[in-house]
Amino acid sequence: MRVDTQNLDADFLMWQLHHRLDRERIPEQHVVVLFSFSGVPRKRRGPHNYWLVLERPEVELCVTDPGQEVDLCVEADLRTFTHVWLGDAPLASAVRERAIKLSGPRKLVQAFPGWLLLSRFAGVPRPQQQ
């Protein structure tokens, strides 16, 4: 699926993502995840950083620094992460190609993909582009 640059919206993406984490798979201990996006359209003046504060079963989305130590950092181009979120690109490939960078303790880096449930539309077939 072609994602038009004008339609990229980090706020919307993060709002959706924070609702689509597997509450049973997130760590039992308190974890802060920083998402840092590049490639945010200029017309979108909002933040480029977002924090998810995880404390099972709660997930809190913060658009300002919650003032807590970051345990896991996710750095990505907004378009790339949107493609992954929509199920159009595998997360493992994006991480392997360093289009999405995960940094933090190995245990959290390895567990992160299992927390994402992706968009509800990820499995919906797309019309062929011409």
N, C-alpha and C positions, 0 to 999 in steps of 0.2 A: 504494500500500500504506500502510495506517495504521500508524504506528510509535507504540506505547504508550510514554508517558513513563517508565513503570516499567521498560521493557525497554532503555532507552538505556544504553549501556555504552561510555564513551570508551576504556577499556583494551582491550576486545575489538576495537573499531573500529580503533584504531591498530595493534594486533597484526596484524590482517588486512591493513590497508592497507600495512604495511611489507613484507609478503610479496607484495603485488600491485603493485609498481612495475616498470615496464618497464626492466630493467637496461641494455638497449641504448640507451635514450633519456635516461637520467639523465646529467647533465653529467660530463665526464671529470675536471674539477677537483673538489676538495673543496668540498662545499656543506653548510651546516647549515640545516635548515628547522624553524622553530618553529610548532607547531600550538597555538593558544590557543582553548579551547572555553568558551563560555558556555552556560547552560541545562543544566548537568549536574545530574541529580537529587540532592537532598540526602542521600539514603541512601547514595549512592556518595561515600565520603569521599576517594577517590583524587585524584590531581593533575588539574588542568585544563589543564596545559601538557605538551606532549610535544615531543621533538626527534628529527628524523631526521637522522642524519649519513650523508651520501652520499659515497662514494668508489668509483666504478665498479670492479668490479661489486658491491661491498659496500654494504649498507644496514643501519645500526645504529639501533635504537629506544632512546631514552633517556627515562626518566621523571623524571630529575633533570637539571638544567642541566649539559651536558657541559663548560661553561667555555670554549666556543669562540664566536667571533663569529657571530651569526645572519645568514645571507645572504638568506633569504626567510621572511616571516611569513604564516601562514594563520590568520585570525581568523574563527570561525564559531560559530553556534549549533549545538549537538550534534545536535539533531533535523534541522536543515537539511542538515548535512554527511552525516548518516546516510542521508537521502533521496537525496542525490546519489550516495553510495557504493553504494546498492542499485539505482541506475539509474532511480529514480522521478522524478528531477528533473535537468535538464541543468545541469552545472557552469557553463556559459557564462551561463545565465539567472540563476543564484544570484549569480554575480560581478557581472553587469550590474545586478542589483537591490540590490547591496551586502549581501546576506545572507551572503555569503562574501567576505571582504576579503583580497586578496593585496597584499603590499607588499614591495618590494625592487627590485633592478635590473630594468629593463624586460625584458631578455633572459630572466631566470629566471621572471618573472611570466608571460611569454608561453609559455615552455616547460613550465611546471608541468602544465597539463592533459594534455599528451602523455605525462607520466610515469605517470599513473594508469590502471591497467587495470580498476578498479572490481571489485566483488564478483563472484564466479563465478555468482551468482544474478541479476545485473543484467539479463540477457536472458531470464530465465524469466518466462513470462506469469503474471499474478496472477489469482486468481478475482475476479469482480466483487463489489464490496461492495453490500449491499442497504440 
